[in-house]
Amino acid sequence: MSFNHREEHVDDHMLLVQANLDDMNPEWMTYVMDKLFDAGANDVYMVPIIMKRGRPGVMLNVLVDEGRLSSIEDIIFSETTTLGIRYLHASCHRLAREFEHVETPWGPLTVKVGYHEGKLVQFAPEFKECEQVARIHDVPLKKVYEEVRMLFIGQKREKNALPK
């Protein structure tokens, strides 16, 4: 099912897929994460765990729509060391999202904006754009990120659109 992310909604047909990983080269983790995102995962994260007999491991967590489960399973079983997968049914409340632009000394940059019940409650500069600007212009990343945040706040104040 496809939703318009410009509208706040709840996705009810989600799964949290979990796999415990040990004896796996940690350098492979970002490769696996990228493949899972490419296959349609909504979120992928890893948590360090202590497994039986005190072995260190990682719990892979993948949030995915039920309809995409097969491709996620294929990746987990072929690209990791796990011997099993857990499934937890999940519902996800998603804020309405929009992308806005601010003019910066380095050109226009994007800000992802989240709305709850029609009110702005979250915003963040697009990290990859800020990272690219920092590299190209040899400017500290935190300076670019904060500049975009401050310009966005100023833009919203001019329109009286900031939450109180």
C-alpha positions, 0 to 999 in steps of 0.5 A: 500500500502506498501512502501520500507522506504529505498527510499524517497517517498510520501504517498498520501492515508493518513488520519488525524483522529481527535477526541476531548476528554473531561471527560476522565481520562488522565491516559488512553491516553497512553493505547489508543495511544498504541492500535492505534499504534498496529492497524497500525497508523503511528503517534498518538499525543494529543494536549491540547484544550479549548472546549466550555464553557471553558472546558479543553480537548484533541484533539486526532490526528491519522495519518493513511493509508485510508485502516486501518481506520475501526480499528482506528475508532473502537478503538477511539469509544470504548476506548475514550469519543468522540462522533464524528471523523473528517477526513482530507485527507493528503499526507506525504513526507517521507525521505528514512530511514536506521538503522545503528549501532555504537560501544559504551562502552555498545555494539552496538547501533542503529541510525535511519538515514534519507536521502533527495535526497540521502543526510543524513539530519537527524539522531537520536539514537534509544531512547528505546535502549539508555533508556535500556542501561541507566537503565542496566548500571546506566548511565544518559540517556542523556550521553548515547544518546549524546555518540551515537550521537557523535560516529555516527558523528565520524563514518560518518566523517571518511567516509566523509559522513556528510552534509556540 
